[in-house]
Amino acid sequence: MNSPNQAYPEKEASAPIASRSEEALRVIEEYAKGLQEIIKKLRRYLN
């Protein structure tokens, strides 16, 4: 008989992919937020 992990290997594999996607999304959002702050500061400086 197959063990539960062997019967549904895609469940194990999808968890790291989901967490990687979430981490990548978080990093991108932080980067975009930083760029928005830079743009605001430049606008203030140029006006």
PDB file of N, CA, C and O in Angstrom:
ATOM      1  N   MET A   1       0.840  -1.189   0.000  1.00  0.00           N
ATOM      2  CA  MET A   1       0.000   0.000   0.000  1.00  0.00           C
ATOM      3  C   MET A   1       0.882   1.248   0.000  1.00  0.00           C
ATOM      4  O   MET A   1       1.935   1.272   0.637  1.00  0.00           O
ATOM      5  N   ASN A   2       0.456   2.258  -0.700  1.00  0.00           N
ATOM      6  CA  ASN A   2       1.211   3.510  -0.780  1.00  0.00           C
ATOM      7  C   ASN A   2       1.044   4.311   0.497  1.00  0.00           C
ATOM      8  O   ASN A   2      -0.014   4.298   1.127  1.00  0.00           O
ATOM      9  N   SER A   3       2.101   5.002   0.863  1.00  0.00           N
ATOM     10  CA  SER A   3       1.978   5.908   2.000  1.00  0.00           C
ATOM     11  C   SER A   3       1.225   7.149   1.546  1.00  0.00           C
ATOM     12  O   SER A   3       1.179   7.419   0.346  1.00  0.00           O
ATOM     13  N   PRO A   4       0.638   7.907   2.448  1.00  0.00           N
ATOM     14  CA  PRO A   4      -0.122   9.110   2.056  1.00  0.00           C
ATOM     15  C   PRO A   4       0.713  10.111   1.267  1.00  0.00           C
ATOM     16  O   PRO A   4       0.192  10.782   0.376  1.00  0.00           O
ATOM     17  N   ASN A   5       2.004  10.218   1.585  1.00  0.00           N
ATOM     18  CA  ASN A   5       2.858  11.163   0.861  1.00  0.00           C
ATOM     19  C   ASN A   5       3.078  10.744  -0.588  1.00  0.00           C
ATOM     20  O   ASN A   5       3.187  11.597  -1.469  1.00  0.00           O
ATOM     21  N   GLN A   6       3.143   9.452  -0.840  1.00  0.00           N
ATOM     22  CA  GLN A   6       3.355   8.975  -2.199  1.00  0.00           C
ATOM     23  C   GLN A   6       2.081   9.033  -3.015  1.00  0.00           C
ATOM     24  O   GLN A   6       2.138   9.167  -4.238  1.00  0.00           O
ATOM     25  N   ALA A   7       0.935   8.935  -2.367  1.00  0.00           N
ATOM     26  CA  ALA A   7      -0.331   8.936  -3.084  1.00  0.00           C
ATOM     27  C   ALA A   7      -0.652  10.312  -3.662  1.00  0.00           C
ATOM     28  O   ALA A   7      -1.264  10.403  -4.726  1.00  0.00           O
ATOM     29  N   TYR A   8      -0.255  11.367  -2.987  1.00  0.00           N
ATOM     30  CA  TYR A   8      -0.552  12.740  -3.426  1.00  0.00           C
ATOM     31  C   TYR A   8       0.715  13.599  -3.391  1.00  0.00           C
ATOM     32  O   TYR A   8       0.810  14.519  -2.578  1.00  0.00           O
ATOM     33  N   PRO A   9       1.676  13.314  -4.252  1.00  0.00           N
ATOM     34  CA  PRO A   9       2.931  14.094  -4.200  1.00  0.00           C
ATOM     35  C   PRO A   9       2.757  15.550  -4.595  1.00  0.00           C
ATOM     36  O   PRO A   9       3.559  16.388  -4.183  1.00  0.00           O
ATOM     37  N   GLU A  10       1.730  15.884  -5.385  1.00  0.00           N
ATOM     38  CA  GLU A  10       1.547  17.269  -5.801  1.00  0.00           C
ATOM     39  C   GLU A  10       1.197  18.183  -4.637  1.00  0.00           C
ATOM     40  O   GLU A  10       1.480  19.380  -4.697  1.00  0.00           O
ATOM     41  N   LYS A  11       0.586  17.651  -3.575  1.00  0.00           N
ATOM     42  CA  LYS A  11       0.276  18.485  -2.408  1.00  0.00           C
ATOM     43  C   LYS A  11       1.560  18.940  -1.720  1.00  0.00           C
ATOM     44  O   LYS A  11       1.672  20.096  -1.310  1.00  0.00           O
ATOM     45  N   GLU A  12       2.516  18.045  -1.595  1.00  0.00           N
ATOM     46  CA  GLU A  12       3.789  18.408  -0.986  1.00  0.00           C
ATOM     47  C   GLU A  12       4.531  19.413  -1.844  1.00  0.00           C
ATOM     48  O   GLU A  12       5.108  20.368  -1.325  1.00  0.00           O
ATOM     49  N   ALA A  13       4.523  19.210  -3.130  1.00  0.00           N
ATOM     50  CA  ALA A  13       5.262  20.075  -4.034  1.00  0.00           C
ATOM     51  C   ALA A  13       4.621  21.456  -4.147  1.00  0.00           C
ATOM     52  O   ALA A  13       5.330  22.441  -4.353  1.00  0.00           O
ATOM     53  N   SER A  14       3.324  21.551  -4.020  1.00  0.00           N
ATOM     54  CA  SER A  14       2.660  22.833  -4.191  1.00  0.00           C
ATOM     55  C   SER A  14       2.884  23.771  -3.007  1.00  0.00           C
ATOM     56  O   SER A  14       2.853  24.989  -3.179  1.00  0.00           O
ATOM     57  N   ALA A  15       3.106  23.237  -1.829  1.00  0.00           N
ATOM     58  CA  ALA A  15       3.302  24.089  -0.657  1.00  0.00           C
ATOM     59  C   ALA A  15       4.542  24.974  -0.798  1.00  0.00           C
ATOM     60  O   ALA A  15       4.435  26.177  -0.561  1.00  0.00           O
ATOM     61  N   PRO A  16       5.709  24.449  -1.169  1.00  0.00           N
ATOM     62  CA  PRO A  16       6.865  25.334  -1.332  1.00  0.00           C
ATOM     63  C   PRO A  16       6.678  26.336  -2.464  1.00  0.00           C
ATOM     64  O   PRO A  16       7.150  27.469  -2.371  1.00  0.00           O
ATOM     65  N   ILE A  17       6.005  25.939  -3.515  1.00  0.00           N
ATOM     66  CA  ILE A  17       5.774  26.851  -4.629  1.00  0.00           C
ATOM     67  C   ILE A  17       4.885  28.002  -4.175  1.00  0.00           C
ATOM     68  O   ILE A  17       5.141  29.157  -4.516  1.00  0.00           O
ATOM     69  N   ALA A  18       3.848  27.696  -3.412  1.00  0.00           N
ATOM     70  CA  ALA A  18       2.945  28.737  -2.914  1.00  0.00           C
ATOM     71  C   ALA A  18       3.696  29.696  -1.995  1.00  0.00           C
ATOM     72  O   ALA A  18       3.529  30.911  -2.100  1.00  0.00           O
ATOM     73  N   SER A  19       4.511  29.169  -1.107  1.00  0.00           N
ATOM     74  CA  SER A  19       5.235  30.053  -0.194  1.00  0.00           C
ATOM     75  C   SER A  19       6.272  30.879  -0.950  1.00  0.00           C
ATOM     76  O   SER A  19       6.523  32.030  -0.593  1.00  0.00           O
ATOM     77  N   ARG A  20       6.878  30.305  -1.993  1.00  0.00           N
ATOM     78  CA  ARG A  20       7.814  31.083  -2.811  1.00  0.00           C
ATOM     79  C   ARG A  20       7.089  32.204  -3.527  1.00  0.00           C
ATOM     80  O   ARG A  20       7.587  33.327  -3.605  1.00  0.00           O
ATOM     81  N   SER A  21       5.914  31.898  -4.049  1.00  0.00           N
ATOM     82  CA  SER A  21       5.130  32.920  -4.750  1.00  0.00           C
ATOM     83  C   SER A  21       4.733  34.034  -3.791  1.00  0.00           C
ATOM     84  O   SER A  21       4.805  35.213  -4.138  1.00  0.00           O
ATOM     85  N   GLU A  22       4.317  33.663  -2.596  1.00  0.00           N
ATOM     86  CA  GLU A  22       3.933  34.669  -1.602  1.00  0.00           C
ATOM     87  C   GLU A  22       5.130  35.523  -1.212  1.00  0.00           C
ATOM     88  O   GLU A  22       5.006  36.739  -1.062  1.00  0.00           O
ATOM     89  N   GLU A  23       6.279  34.898  -1.049  1.00  0.00           N
ATOM     90  CA  GLU A  23       7.489  35.639  -0.695  1.00  0.00           C
ATOM     91  C   GLU A  23       7.885  36.578  -1.828  1.00  0.00           C
ATOM     92  O   GLU A  23       8.254  37.727  -1.582  1.00  0.00           O
ATOM     93  N   ALA A  24       7.811  36.102  -3.055  1.00  0.00           N
ATOM     94  CA  ALA A  24       8.150  36.944  -4.201  1.00  0.00           C
ATOM     95  C   ALA A  24       7.201  38.127  -4.297  1.00  0.00           C
ATOM     96  O   ALA A  24       7.630  39.248  -4.571  1.00  0.00           O
ATOM     97  N   LEU A  25       5.926  37.890  -4.075  1.00  0.00           N
ATOM     98  CA  LEU A  25       4.940  38.969  -4.115  1.00  0.00           C
ATOM     99  C   LEU A  25       5.217  39.996  -3.029  1.00  0.00           C
ATOM    100  O   LEU A  25       5.101  41.198  -3.269  1.00  0.00           O
ATOM    101  N   ARG A  26       5.577  39.545  -1.852  1.00  0.00           N
ATOM    102  CA  ARG A  26       5.883  40.455  -0.746  1.00  0.00           C
ATOM    103  C   ARG A  26       7.099  41.315  -1.082  1.00  0.00           C
ATOM    104  O   ARG A  26       7.099  42.518  -0.822  1.00  0.00           O
ATOM    105  N   VAL A  27       8.131  40.705  -1.657  1.00  0.00           N
ATOM    106  CA  VAL A  27       9.346  41.444  -2.012  1.00  0.00           C
ATOM    107  C   VAL A  27       9.035  42.484  -3.081  1.00  0.00           C
ATOM    108  O   VAL A  27       9.512  43.616  -3.006  1.00  0.00           O
ATOM    109  N   ILE A  28       8.243  42.106  -4.066  1.00  0.00           N
ATOM    110  CA  ILE A  28       7.879  43.038  -5.140  1.00  0.00           C
ATOM    111  C   ILE A  28       7.070  44.200  -4.583  1.00  0.00           C
ATOM    112  O   ILE A  28       7.292  45.349  -4.967  1.00  0.00           O
ATOM    113  N   GLU A  29       6.135  43.917  -3.685  1.00  0.00           N
ATOM    114  CA  GLU A  29       5.322  44.978  -3.086  1.00  0.00           C
ATOM    115  C   GLU A  29       6.184  45.937  -2.278  1.00  0.00           C
ATOM    116  O   GLU A  29       5.974  47.149  -2.327  1.00  0.00           O
ATOM    117  N   GLU A  30       7.152  45.408  -1.535  1.00  0.00           N
ATOM    118  CA  GLU A  30       8.051  46.268  -0.769  1.00  0.00           C
ATOM    119  C   GLU A  30       8.888  47.141  -1.702  1.00  0.00           C
ATOM    120  O   GLU A  30       9.097  48.323  -1.428  1.00  0.00           O
ATOM    121  N   TYR A  31       9.357  46.568  -2.787  1.00  0.00           N
ATOM    122  CA  TYR A  31      10.150  47.311  -3.768  1.00  0.00           C
ATOM    123  C   TYR A  31       9.320  48.432  -4.388  1.00  0.00           C
ATOM    124  O   TYR A  31       9.789  49.563  -4.520  1.00  0.00           O
ATOM    125  N   ALA A  32       8.084  48.109  -4.768  1.00  0.00           N
ATOM    126  CA  ALA A  32       7.204  49.115  -5.370  1.00  0.00           C
ATOM    127  C   ALA A  32       6.904  50.226  -4.367  1.00  0.00           C
ATOM    128  O   ALA A  32       6.851  51.399  -4.737  1.00  0.00           O
ATOM    129  N   LYS A  33       6.709  49.867  -3.116  1.00  0.00           N
ATOM    130  CA  LYS A  33       6.442  50.873  -2.084  1.00  0.00           C
ATOM    131  C   LYS A  33       7.638  51.805  -1.924  1.00  0.00           C
ATOM    132  O   LYS A  33       7.469  53.013  -1.758  1.00  0.00           O
ATOM    133  N   GLY A  34       8.832  51.252  -1.974  1.00  0.00           N
ATOM    134  CA  GLY A  34      10.043  52.066  -1.896  1.00  0.00           C
ATOM    135  C   GLY A  34      10.156  53.012  -3.074  1.00  0.00           C
ATOM    136  O   GLY A  34      10.530  54.173  -2.909  1.00  0.00           O
ATOM    137  N   LEU A  35       9.834  52.523  -4.267  1.00  0.00           N
ATOM    138  CA  LEU A  35       9.868  53.380  -5.454  1.00  0.00           C
ATOM    139  C   LEU A  35       8.849  54.511  -5.350  1.00  0.00           C
ATOM    140  O   LEU A  35       9.122  55.636  -5.770  1.00  0.00           O
ATOM    141  N   GLN A  36       7.688  54.219  -4.796  1.00  0.00           N
ATOM    142  CA  GLN A  36       6.665  55.257  -4.625  1.00  0.00           C
ATOM    143  C   GLN A  36       7.173  56.352  -3.696  1.00  0.00           C
ATOM    144  O   GLN A  36       6.925  57.533  -3.936  1.00  0.00           O
ATOM    145  N   GLU A  37       7.880  55.969  -2.642  1.00  0.00           N
ATOM    146  CA  GLU A  37       8.428  56.958  -1.712  1.00  0.00           C
ATOM    147  C   GLU A  37       9.479  57.829  -2.414  1.00  0.00           C
ATOM    148  O   GLU A  37       9.524  59.043  -2.214  1.00  0.00           O
ATOM    149  N   ILE A  38      10.306  57.208  -3.222  1.00  0.00           N
ATOM    150  CA  ILE A  38      11.324  57.966  -3.964  1.00  0.00           C
ATOM    151  C   ILE A  38      10.660  58.955  -4.911  1.00  0.00           C
ATOM    152  O   ILE A  38      11.085  60.106  -5.008  1.00  0.00           O
ATOM    153  N   ILE A  39       9.628  58.514  -5.603  1.00  0.00           N
ATOM    154  CA  ILE A  39       8.910  59.397  -6.535  1.00  0.00           C
ATOM    155  C   ILE A  39       8.294  60.577  -5.791  1.00  0.00           C
ATOM    156  O   ILE A  39       8.360  61.710  -6.266  1.00  0.00           O
ATOM    157  N   LYS A  40       7.698  60.320  -4.632  1.00  0.00           N
ATOM    158  CA  LYS A  40       7.110  61.405  -3.838  1.00  0.00           C
ATOM    159  C   LYS A  40       8.172  62.424  -3.444  1.00  0.00           C
ATOM    160  O   LYS A  40       7.950  63.630  -3.552  1.00  0.00           O
ATOM    161  N   LYS A  41       9.323  61.941  -2.989  1.00  0.00           N
ATOM    162  CA  LYS A  41      10.390  62.841  -2.574  1.00  0.00           C
ATOM    163  C   LYS A  41      10.922  63.657  -3.754  1.00  0.00           C
ATOM    164  O   LYS A  41      11.201  64.847  -3.613  1.00  0.00           O
ATOM    165  N   LEU A  42      11.058  63.023  -4.902  1.00  0.00           N
ATOM    166  CA  LEU A  42      11.516  63.748  -6.084  1.00  0.00           C
ATOM    167  C   LEU A  42      10.514  64.810  -6.519  1.00  0.00           C
ATOM    168  O   LEU A  42      10.895  65.909  -6.922  1.00  0.00           O
ATOM    169  N   ARG A  43       9.247  64.477  -6.435  1.00  0.00           N
ATOM    170  CA  ARG A  43       8.217  65.460  -6.803  1.00  0.00           C
ATOM    171  C   ARG A  43       8.274  66.669  -5.880  1.00  0.00           C
ATOM    172  O   ARG A  43       8.172  67.808  -6.336  1.00  0.00           O
ATOM    173  N   ARG A  44       8.434  66.424  -4.592  1.00  0.00           N
ATOM    174  CA  ARG A  44       8.533  67.528  -3.638  1.00  0.00           C
ATOM    175  C   ARG A  44       9.761  68.388  -3.921  1.00  0.00           C
ATOM    176  O   ARG A  44       9.709  69.615  -3.849  1.00  0.00           O
ATOM    177  N   TYR A  45      10.852  67.725  -4.242  1.00  0.00           N
ATOM    178  CA  TYR A  45      12.104  68.425  -4.506  1.00  0.00           C
ATOM    179  C   TYR A  45      11.996  69.269  -5.778  1.00  0.00           C
ATOM    180  O   TYR A  45      12.505  70.390  -5.817  1.00  0.00           O
ATOM    181  N   LEU A  46      11.347  68.749  -6.805  1.00  0.00           N
ATOM    182  CA  LEU A  46      11.272  69.446  -8.088  1.00  0.00           C
ATOM    183  C   LEU A  46      10.204  70.524  -8.117  1.00  0.00           C
ATOM    184  O   LEU A  46      10.244  71.391  -8.991  1.00  0.00           O
ATOM    185  N   ASN A  47       9.261  70.506  -7.206  1.00  0.00           N
ATOM    186  CA  ASN A  47       8.197  71.521  -7.223  1.00  0.00           C
ATOM    187  C   ASN A  47       8.516  72.695  -6.376  1.00  0.00           C
ATOM    188  O   ASN A  47       7.719  73.629  -6.290  1.00  0.00           O
TER     189      ASN A  47
END
